[in-house]
Amino acid sequence: MNTQNGGRKSSRTWVGKLARALSGEAQDREDLVLQLREARERGLIDAEALAMLEGVLGVAEIQVRDIMVPRAQMVTVQRDDPPSKLLPVIVESGHSRFPVMDGDRDDIVGILLAKDVLRVFAAGREDEFDIRECMRPAVVVPESKRVNVLLKEFRRNRNHMAIVVDEYGGVAGLVTIEDAIEQIVGDIDDEFDVEDDQNIRKEGERQFSVRGATPIEEFNEYFGESLSDEEFDTVAGLVMKQLGRLPRRGDTLNIGDIEVRVTRADRRRVDTLKVIPPRDVLPPEEREVAD
């Protein structure tokens, strides 16, 4: 009984210390993080909660330029594009919002939502489509803005995307609410991400999603290739070698006779690739059935 009371007393002590730290008694941010980690060790919070709390504290130190999609990797549409030209861009990218350009990439005139274009096609009114009537105003933020401030503005104004500009007013890139939230909760997988237990997934005819960490041996077996794994173990390693740098989202290259496009990457690693072989390939499980 005394042991249980002692445990409750200890827990109350650590809860109190944690509450005091969060209310301002911590000397600095490092002190606060240390107390949070001590709380994790005491079992007051789990590892996932600790990671999120550290993420919350960290967003105040991160600027928009650190998480934005660079200008060169932005998927955009032109204001004069007809619906028939917009639809392939929407389907290919899988994005829901697109900056609308007028001439060059420093002249952004609005944001187009994919659902507005799809609604036109669903109603069979392509001939009546006018992109100017569908565009939403483009929100512009400086690349030096803190991510915590950006999140507040996104929530207050109900925006999901902002155009990032440099000190000279030129377009530096774009940032989405998902980019900002991922700094707190970690990567948010969507329907375009490869499942955790599956390195290679067929998306359609000659369309495959491949994890960057896929072993080259597995890649070769799946696609019938003979890529060397003497220098690198993973497909991401081959991509980095060919590009000569850390790949960025939107980078496209050829490995042998296979087209490879980077669909998800950050400053540390290549997460997901889109692979387009010259001919369709059956997944191993379907080959066994066919045989």
LINRA-V782914 format. One record per backbone hydrogen bond with DSSP energy under -0.5 kcal/mol. CO is the residue of the C=O (numbers start at 1). NH is the residue of the N-H. E is the energy in kcal/mol with one decimal. If there is no record, write none. Layout:
CO_NH_E + CO_NH_E
This chain:
1_5_-2.5 + 2_6_-2.8 + 3_7_-2.5 + 4_8_-2.5 + 5_9_-2.7 + 6_10_-2.7 + 7_11_-2.6 + 8_12_-2.8 + 9_13_-2.3 + 10_14_-2.4 + 11_15_-2.9 + 12_16_-2.6 + 13_17_-2.4 + 14_18_-2.6 + 15_19_-2.8 + 16_20_-2.8 + 17_21_-2.4 + 18_22_-2.5 + 19_23_-1.4 + 20_25_-2.9 + 21_24_-1.2 + 21_26_-0.7 + 28_32_-2.0 + 29_33_-2.7 + 30_34_-2.2 + 31_35_-2.0 + 32_36_-2.2 + 33_37_-2.3 + 34_38_-2.1 + 35_39_-2.0 + 36_40_-1.9 + 37_41_-2.2 + 38_42_-1.8 + 39_44_-2.4 + 39_45_-0.8 + 40_43_-1.3 + 46_50_-2.3 + 47_51_-2.4 + 48_52_-2.1 + 49_53_-2.6 + 50_54_-2.6 + 51_55_-1.9 + 52_56_-2.5 + 53_57_-2.1 + 54_58_-2.1 + 55_59_-1.7 + 57_60_-0.7 + 58_61_-2.0 + 58_62_-0.7 + 59_147_-0.7 + 59_148_-1.1 + 62_147_-2.6 + 63_66_-1.8 + 64_67_-1.5 + 64_68_-1.5 + 68_70_-0.6 + 69_174_-1.9 + 70_73_-1.8 + 71_74_-1.3 + 74_76_-0.7 + 75_99_-0.6 + 77_101_-3.3 + 78_81_-1.8 + 82_85_-1.5 + 82_86_-1.5 + 83_87_-2.4 + 84_88_-0.5 + 85_89_-0.7 + 86_90_-2.1 + 87_91_-2.6 + 88_92_-2.7 + 89_93_-2.1 + 90_94_-2.0 + 96_114_-2.7 + 98_112_-3.1 + 99_77_-2.2 + 99_101_-0.6 + 100_109_-2.6 + 100_110_-0.9 + 101_79_-2.6 + 102_104_-1.0 + 104_102_-0.6 + 104_107_-1.5 + 106_108_-0.6 + 107_102_-2.0 + 107_109_-0.6 + 110_100_-3.1 + 111_136_-3.2 + 112_98_-2.3 + 113_116_-1.1 + 113_117_-1.1 + 114_118_-2.6 + 115_119_-2.0 + 116_120_-1.1 + 117_121_-1.9 + 118_122_-2.7 + 119_123_-1.6 + 120_125_-2.5 + 121_124_-1.1 + 125_128_-1.5 + 125_129_-0.6 + 126_129_-1.3 + 130_133_-1.6 + 130_134_-0.8 + 131_134_-0.5 + 131_135_-1.7 + 136_111_-2.7 + 139_163_-3.7 + 141_165_-2.3 + 142_145_-1.6 + 143_65_-2.2 + 145_64_-2.5 + 146_150_-2.1 + 147_151_-2.4 + 148_152_-1.6 + 149_153_-2.1 + 150_154_-2.7 + 151_155_-2.4 + 152_156_-2.7 + 153_157_-2.6 + 154_158_-1.1 + 154_159_-1.3 + 160_177_-2.1 + 162_175_-2.5 + 163_141_-2.8 + 164_172_-3.2 + 164_173_-1.6 + 165_143_-1.9 + 166_169_-1.8 + 170_166_-2.7 + 172_71_-2.0 + 173_164_-2.7 + 174_69_-3.4 + 175_162_-2.7 + 176_180_-1.6 + 177_181_-2.6 + 178_182_-2.4 + 180_183_-1.1 + 181_184_-2.0 + 181_185_-2.4 + 182_186_-1.5 + 187_189_-0.7 + 190_193_-2.0 + 195_198_-2.0 + 199_211_-2.6 + 201_209_-2.9 + 204_207_-2.1 + 207_203_-3.1 + 207_204_-1.6 + 208_210_-0.5 + 208_275_-3.0 + 209_201_-2.6 + 210_273_-2.9 + 211_214_-1.8 + 212_236_-2.5 + 214_235_-2.0 + 215_219_-2.2 + 216_220_-2.9 + 217_221_-2.1 + 218_222_-2.3 + 219_223_-2.6 + 220_224_-1.4 + 220_225_-1.3 + 233_216_-2.7 + 234_238_-1.3 + 235_239_-2.2 + 236_240_-2.6 + 237_241_-2.2 + 238_242_-2.2 + 239_243_-2.3 + 240_244_-2.2 + 240_245_-0.8 + 248_251_-2.3 + 251_262_-2.9 + 253_260_-3.3 + 254_256_-0.6 + 255_258_-1.8 + 258_255_-2.7 + 259_276_-3.1 + 260_253_-2.6 + 261_263_-0.6 + 261_274_-3.6 + 262_250_-3.2 + 264_271_-2.0 + 264_272_-2.0 + 269_266_-2.3 + 269_271_-0.6 + 271_212_-2.3 + 272_263_-1.9 + 272_264_-1.7 + 273_210_-3.0 + 273_275_-0.6 + 274_261_-2.7 + 275_208_-1.8 + 275_277_-0.5 + 276_259_-2.3 + 283_286_-0.9 + 283_287_-2.0 + 284_288_-2.0 + 285_289_-1.3 + 286_290_-2.5 + 287_291_-2.6
